[in-house]
Amino acid sequence: MIDNFGPIILLEIVLVFGGVLLFAWWQLRDLRKERKKDPKINEQNKKQD
């Protein structure tokens, strides 16, 4: 069996952290697209605030 799990644990941490960053970037990009696509809603939100 493997005696040293350090590199495997480090790899998993990098993959999970990278996945979280990728997901956050994807969601923000999608949100930006939705705001540009419907300017009427954007204007209504500004008036309410």
Short mmCIF file of the C-alpha atoms (twelve columns), coordinates in Angstrom:
data_MODEL
# 
_entry.id   MODEL 
# 
loop_
_atom_site.group_PDB 
_atom_site.id 
_atom_site.type_symbol 
_atom_site.label_atom_id 
_atom_site.label_alt_id 
_atom_site.label_comp_id 
_atom_site.label_asym_id 
_atom_site.label_seq_id 
_atom_site.Cartn_x 
_atom_site.Cartn_y 
_atom_site.Cartn_z 
_atom_site.pdbx_PDB_model_num 
ATOM 1  C CA . MET A 1  0.000   0.000  0.000   1 
ATOM 2  C CA . ILE A 2  0.949   3.641  -0.241  1 
ATOM 3  C CA . ASP A 3  2.781   4.942  2.811   1 
ATOM 4  C CA . ASN A 4  2.708   8.644  1.972   1 
ATOM 5  C CA . PHE A 5  -0.685  10.175 1.159   1 
ATOM 6  C CA . GLY A 6  0.583   13.788 1.041   1 
ATOM 7  C CA . PRO A 7  0.726   14.208 -2.747  1 
ATOM 8  C CA . ILE A 8  -2.710  12.635 -3.181  1 
ATOM 9  C CA . ILE A 9  -4.270  14.883 -0.551  1 
ATOM 10 C CA . LEU A 10 -2.600  17.948 -2.069  1 
ATOM 11 C CA . LEU A 11 -3.882  16.995 -5.523  1 
ATOM 12 C CA . GLU A 12 -7.423  16.591 -4.204  1 
ATOM 13 C CA . ILE A 13 -7.282  19.988 -2.476  1 
ATOM 14 C CA . VAL A 14 -6.080  21.657 -5.677  1 
ATOM 15 C CA . LEU A 15 -8.797  19.970 -7.737  1 
ATOM 16 C CA . VAL A 16 -11.579 20.857 -5.298  1 
ATOM 17 C CA . PHE A 17 -10.416 24.470 -4.918  1 
ATOM 18 C CA . GLY A 18 -10.065 24.820 -8.688  1 
ATOM 19 C CA . GLY A 19 -13.528 23.372 -9.170  1 
ATOM 20 C CA . VAL A 20 -15.032 25.861 -6.721  1 
ATOM 21 C CA . LEU A 21 -13.303 28.772 -8.461  1 
ATOM 22 C CA . LEU A 22 -14.448 27.531 -11.869 1 
ATOM 23 C CA . PHE A 23 -18.026 27.173 -10.650 1 
ATOM 24 C CA . ALA A 24 -18.022 30.675 -9.117  1 
ATOM 25 C CA . TRP A 25 -16.606 32.188 -12.316 1 
ATOM 26 C CA . TRP A 26 -19.239 30.344 -14.396 1 
ATOM 27 C CA . GLN A 27 -22.098 31.581 -12.208 1 
ATOM 28 C CA . LEU A 28 -20.905 35.209 -12.262 1 
ATOM 29 C CA . ARG A 29 -20.491 35.081 -16.045 1 
ATOM 30 C CA . ASP A 30 -23.994 33.672 -16.449 1 
ATOM 31 C CA . LEU A 31 -25.423 36.327 -14.132 1 
ATOM 32 C CA . ARG A 32 -23.727 39.081 -16.139 1 
ATOM 33 C CA . LYS A 33 -25.202 37.676 -19.363 1 
ATOM 34 C CA . GLU A 34 -28.698 37.615 -17.871 1 
ATOM 35 C CA . ARG A 35 -28.424 41.233 -16.714 1 
ATOM 36 C CA . LYS A 36 -27.330 42.399 -20.186 1 
ATOM 37 C CA . LYS A 37 -30.033 40.365 -21.907 1 
ATOM 38 C CA . ASP A 38 -32.964 42.021 -20.122 1 
ATOM 39 C CA . PRO A 39 -32.328 45.740 -19.535 1 
ATOM 40 C CA . LYS A 40 -35.972 46.398 -18.537 1 
ATOM 41 C CA . ILE A 41 -35.608 44.389 -15.339 1 
ATOM 42 C CA . ASN A 42 -32.298 46.080 -14.637 1 
ATOM 43 C CA . GLU A 43 -33.903 49.539 -14.907 1 
ATOM 44 C CA . GLN A 44 -36.788 48.512 -12.630 1 
ATOM 45 C CA . ASN A 45 -34.358 47.267 -10.001 1 
ATOM 46 C CA . LYS A 46 -32.470 50.574 -10.081 1 
ATOM 47 C CA . LYS A 47 -35.709 52.538 -9.597  1 
ATOM 48 C CA . GLN A 48 -36.735 50.405 -6.614  1 
ATOM 49 C CA . ASP A 49 -33.405 50.954 -4.842  1 
# 
